[in-house]
Amino acid sequence: MQDSHSLVTPIAFLVFNRPETTRRVFDAIAWARPQKLLVVADGPRAGHPTDVDNCIAARAVVERVDWPCEVLKNYSDVNLGCRRRVSSGIDWVFSKVGEAIILEDDCVPGKSFFSFCEALLCRYRDDERIMHVSGVNFQQGFRRSQYSYYFSRLPHIWGWATWRRAWEKYDVRMKDWPWMRANRQVARLFPTPIQAAFWESTFDQIYQGHVDTWDGQWVFANWLHCGLAIAPDVNLVSNVGAGSEATHTKGQAWYFDMPAQELTTISHPPFVFPNYEADDYTMNHHFGCGKAPRFRWGIQRLRRIPSALRRRAINAISYAGRLGR
């Protein structure tokens, strides 16, 4: 879709303690040669003796910038955790720029990912209906559109882009979740009770502080403000971060290490409507909501155990690390 050139859109690069995956993502960024690179880094965790050296090594990767590029850094000396570091880091990014492509240290993009994001950030810059551009596709080869992308209710964050105008709607505390829950707004978004229950329990866990994450709050912000995401009709990003060193995604599944494909051109849909068939497939096959009897059995069993254990079990069933690192 493009040869290596100087990318105009700023890139925000979120790093922590994985120098090997950081190098792989950085190599892709170096190919795109952005004019501006904003690097956000968390600090080492207490009680993890290897973190100090690994954090230093991960940060050293970005010192390899060898093209004309303004590099801005926002490094924490202490460990803030996934929730505070990523949310505050992206706040900082949008205090500096009006739009950005955002990559975490385990999301390796294909070459056309950059042009895809840049083109759609430009096209929908002033369209308040659109809050998010995704780089990942979870349709397992099923084409959902005759165009290069479709619209979705699900903003995936394994390589993505957005605007300051959209991020300003983000609230890491999700203070409006009790209102949305009381008014059954999530149930209006999804066709089956199991899908609504998945998100309600996920949001409950995040709101109550039982999950150290930032991305469920971004999903919530999109829905609270009736925002849509753009999803490519082929996968453009490979998540290589599953494993013991990951924060959430310690297990392996089909949606890790998906090959990044390339788009040769971008064709635009004429109308803005969410693709419900694609979203239903994602909910069933990526988020695991396709086996209703097992889910209902699990919820019934959870009601019989003490509340502290219930919270941990719901966290395992509902979240399962599928929204983040």
C-alpha positions in Angstrom: 0.0 0.0 0.0 2.9 2.3 0.6 6.7 2.4 0.5 8.6 3.5 3.5 8.2 7.2 3.9 7.9 9.9 6.6 4.6 9.3 8.3 2.9 12.6 9.1 0.6 11.1 11.8 2.2 11.0 15.2 2.8 7.5 16.8 2.4 6.8 20.5 4.4 3.8 21.6 3.6 2.3 25.0 6.4 0.2 26.5 7.2 -1.5 29.8 9.5 -4.5 30.4 9.6 -6.6 27.3 12.6 -5.5 25.2 12.2 -8.4 22.6 8.6 -7.6 21.6 9.4 -3.9 21.9 12.1 -4.3 19.3 9.7 -6.0 16.9 7.2 -3.2 17.2 9.9 -0.6 17.0 11.2 -2.1 13.7 7.8 -1.7 12.2 7.6 1.9 13.4 11.1 2.6 12.0 9.9 1.4 8.6 7.1 4.0 8.7 9.5 6.8 9.8 7.0 8.9 11.7 7.9 12.6 12.1 6.8 12.5 15.7 7.1 9.6 18.2 5.7 9.8 21.7 7.0 7.1 24.0 5.1 6.2 27.2 6.9 3.9 29.7 5.9 2.4 33.0 8.5 1.8 35.8 9.7 -1.4 37.3 7.5 -3.3 39.8 8.5 -3.8 43.4 9.4 -7.4 44.1 10.3 -8.2 40.4 14.1 -8.1 40.4 14.3 -8.5 36.6 12.1 -5.5 35.9 14.8 -2.8 36.4 17.1 -4.2 33.7 14.2 -5.1 31.4 12.6 -1.7 31.6 16.0 -0.1 30.9 16.4 -2.4 27.9 12.9 -1.7 26.6 13.5 2.1 26.8 16.9 1.7 25.1 15.1 0.4 22.0 13.7 3.8 21.1 17.1 5.3 21.3 17.7 3.7 17.9 15.7 6.3 16.1 17.9 7.2 13.1 15.6 9.2 10.9 14.4 12.8 11.2 11.9 12.5 14.1 10.8 14.5 17.2 10.9 12.0 20.1 8.9 12.9 23.2 9.1 10.8 26.3 6.8 10.3 29.3 8.6 7.8 31.6 7.5 6.8 35.1 10.2 6.1 37.7 7.8 3.9 39.7 5.3 1.3 38.5 1.8 2.8 38.0 0.2 -0.4 36.7 -1.8 -0.9 33.5 -4.8 1.2 34.5 -2.9 4.4 35.6 0.1 4.2 33.3 -1.7 3.7 30.0 -4.6 6.1 30.8 -2.3 8.8 32.0 0.1 8.2 29.2 -2.6 8.6 26.5 -3.8 11.7 28.3 -0.3 13.1 27.9 -0.2 12.1 24.2 -3.3 14.1 23.5 -2.1 17.0 25.4 0.7 17.2 22.8 -1.1 16.1 19.5 -4.6 16.2 18.1 -4.6 12.6 16.7 -2.3 9.6 17.0 -1.7 6.0 16.0 -1.2 4.0 19.2 0.9 0.8 19.5 1.6 -1.2 22.6 4.9 -3.2 22.9 3.3 -6.5 21.8 1.3 -5.4 18.7 3.3 -5.7 15.5 1.7 -3.9 12.6 1.9 -4.7 8.9 3.1 -2.0 6.6 -0.3 -0.9 5.4 -1.6 -0.4 8.9 0.1 3.0 9.0 -1.5 4.3 5.8 -4.8 2.8 6.8 -4.9 4.7 10.1 -3.6 7.9 8.6 -6.2 7.9 5.8 -9.1 7.2 8.1 -8.0 9.7 10.7 -8.0 12.3 8.0 -11.3 11.2 6.4 -13.3 11.0 9.7 -11.5 13.7 11.6 -14.6 15.8 12.1 -17.2 13.0 12.1 -18.3 12.8 15.7 -19.9 9.4 15.1 -16.5 7.8 14.7 -14.3 7.5 17.8 -11.8 4.8 17.0 -9.8 3.1 14.2 -8.8 -0.5 14.8 -6.0 -2.4 13.1 -7.0 -5.9 14.2 -9.6 -8.1 12.6 -11.1 -11.1 14.5 -13.2 -12.5 11.6 -10.9 -15.5 10.9 -10.9 -14.9 7.2 -14.6 -14.1 6.7 -14.9 -10.9 4.6 -17.7 -8.7 6.0 -17.6 -6.0 3.4 -16.9 -5.3 -0.2 -15.0 -2.3 1.0 -11.7 -2.1 2.9 -13.3 -1.7 6.3 -16.6 -1.9 8.2 -18.1 -0.1 11.2 -18.3 -1.8 14.5 -19.5 -1.3 18.1 -16.3 -3.0 19.4 -13.2 -0.7 19.6 -10.2 -3.2 19.5 -6.9 -1.8 20.9 -4.3 -4.2 19.4 -3.0 -1.4 17.2 -5.4 1.6 16.9 -5.8 5.3 16.3 -8.0 8.1 17.5 -8.4 11.8 17.9 -8.2 14.1 20.9 -11.9 15.0 20.4 -12.7 11.3 21.1 -10.2 10.7 23.9 -11.6 13.7 25.8 -14.7 11.5 26.4 -12.6 8.9 28.3 -13.1 8.5 32.0 -10.8 6.0 33.7 -13.2 5.9 36.7 -16.3 5.1 34.6 -18.4 7.3 36.9 -21.4 7.0 34.7 -21.5 3.2 34.7 -24.1 2.9 37.5 -26.5 5.0 35.4 -25.9 2.9 32.3 -26.3 -0.3 34.2 -29.5 0.8 36.0 -31.0 1.8 32.6 -30.0 -1.5 30.9 -28.2 0.3 28.1 -25.8 -2.5 27.4 -28.7 -4.9 26.8 -29.8 -2.6 24.0 -26.5 -2.9 22.2 -26.4 -6.7 21.9 -28.9 -9.3 20.7 -28.4 -12.0 23.3 -28.5 -11.9 27.1 -25.2 -13.7 27.3 -23.4 -10.9 25.4 -25.0 -8.2 27.6 -24.1 -10.2 30.7 -20.5 -10.5 29.6 -20.1 -6.7 29.3 -22.1 -5.9 32.4 -19.9 -8.2 34.5 -16.8 -6.9 32.9 -17.7 -3.3 33.5 -18.7 -4.2 37.1 -15.3 -5.6 37.8 -13.5 -2.6 36.3 -15.7 -0.1 38.1 -15.2 -1.8 41.4 -11.4 -1.8 40.9 -11.0 -5.6 40.7 -9.2 -5.4 37.3 -6.1 -3.3 36.7 -6.8 -2.2 33.2 -7.6 0.9 31.1 -9.2 -0.4 27.9 -12.6 -1.5 29.2 -13.1 2.1 30.1 -12.5 3.0 26.5 -15.1 0.6 25.3 -17.5 2.1 27.8 -16.7 5.7 26.7 -17.4 4.7 23.1 -20.8 3.2 24.0 -21.8 6.0 26.4 -21.3 8.5 23.6 -22.8 6.4 20.8 -19.4 6.1 19.1 -18.5 3.7 16.4 -15.2 2.0 15.6 -13.7 1.3 12.2 -12.4 -2.2 11.7 -10.3 -3.3 8.7 -11.8 -6.1 6.6 -8.5 -8.0 6.9 -6.2 -8.2 9.8 -3.4 -5.6 9.9 -1.8 -6.3 13.3 -0.3 -9.4 14.9 -0.4 -9.5 18.7 2.8 -11.4 19.8 2.5 -10.7 23.6 0.8 -13.8 25.0 2.8 -15.6 27.5 4.1 -15.6 31.1 5.4 -12.1 30.9 2.1 -10.6 29.8 0.0 -8.6 32.2 -3.4 -10.2 31.3 -2.9 -12.5 28.3 -0.9 -15.3 29.8 -2.5 -18.1 27.8 -2.4 -18.8 24.1 -5.4 -18.7 21.8 -6.2 -18.5 18.1 -6.3 -14.7 18.0 -2.6 -14.3 19.1 0.1 -14.3 16.4 -2.5 -13.9 13.6 -0.5 -12.9 10.5 -0.8 -9.2 9.5 -2.1 -8.9 6.0 -1.7 -5.9 3.6 -4.2 -3.6 1.9 -3.2 -2.4 -1.5 -5.9 0.2 -1.8 -8.5 1.7 0.5 -12.2 1.7 -0.6 -14.7 3.4 1.6 -18.2 2.3 2.5 -20.9 4.8 1.3 -22.8 4.7 4.6 -22.0 4.6 8.3 -23.8 1.6 9.9 -22.4 -1.0 12.3 -21.9 -4.5 11.0 -24.0 -6.5 13.4 -23.0 -9.9 11.9 -19.3 -9.1 12.3 -19.8 -8.0 15.9 -21.8 -11.0 16.8 -19.1 -13.2 15.4 -16.5 -11.4 17.4 -18.5 -11.7 20.6 -19.0 -15.4 20.1 -15.6 -16.4 18.9 -13.2 -13.9 20.4 -14.9 -13.0 23.7 -16.3 -16.5 24.2 -20.0 -15.7 24.4 -21.1 -18.4 21.9 -21.7 -21.2 24.5 -24.7 -20.0 26.4 -25.4 -23.2 28.5 -21.8 -23.2 29.9 -22.0 -19.5 30.7 -25.4 -19.7 32.4 -24.1 -22.7 34.4 -21.1 -20.7 35.4 -23.2 -17.7 36.6 -25.5 -20.0 38.6 -22.6 -21.7 40.3 -21.0 -18.3 41.0 -24.1 -17.2 43.0 -23.5 -20.0 45.5 -20.0 -19.1 46.5 -18.7 -16.3 48.8 -18.6 -12.8 47.2 -14.8 -12.5 47.3 -14.4 -15.7 45.3 -17.3 -14.8 43.1 -15.5 -11.6 42.0 -12.4 -13.5 41.1 -14.3 -16.1 39.2 -16.4 -13.6 37.3 -13.2 -11.8 36.5 -11.7 -15.0 35.0 -14.8 -15.8 33.0 -15.8 -12.4 31.8 -12.5 -10.7 31.3 -10.1 -13.5 30.5 -7.5 -11.0 29.4 -9.1 -10.5 26.0 -9.3 -6.7 26.3 -5.6 -5.9 26.8 -2.1 -6.9 27.4 
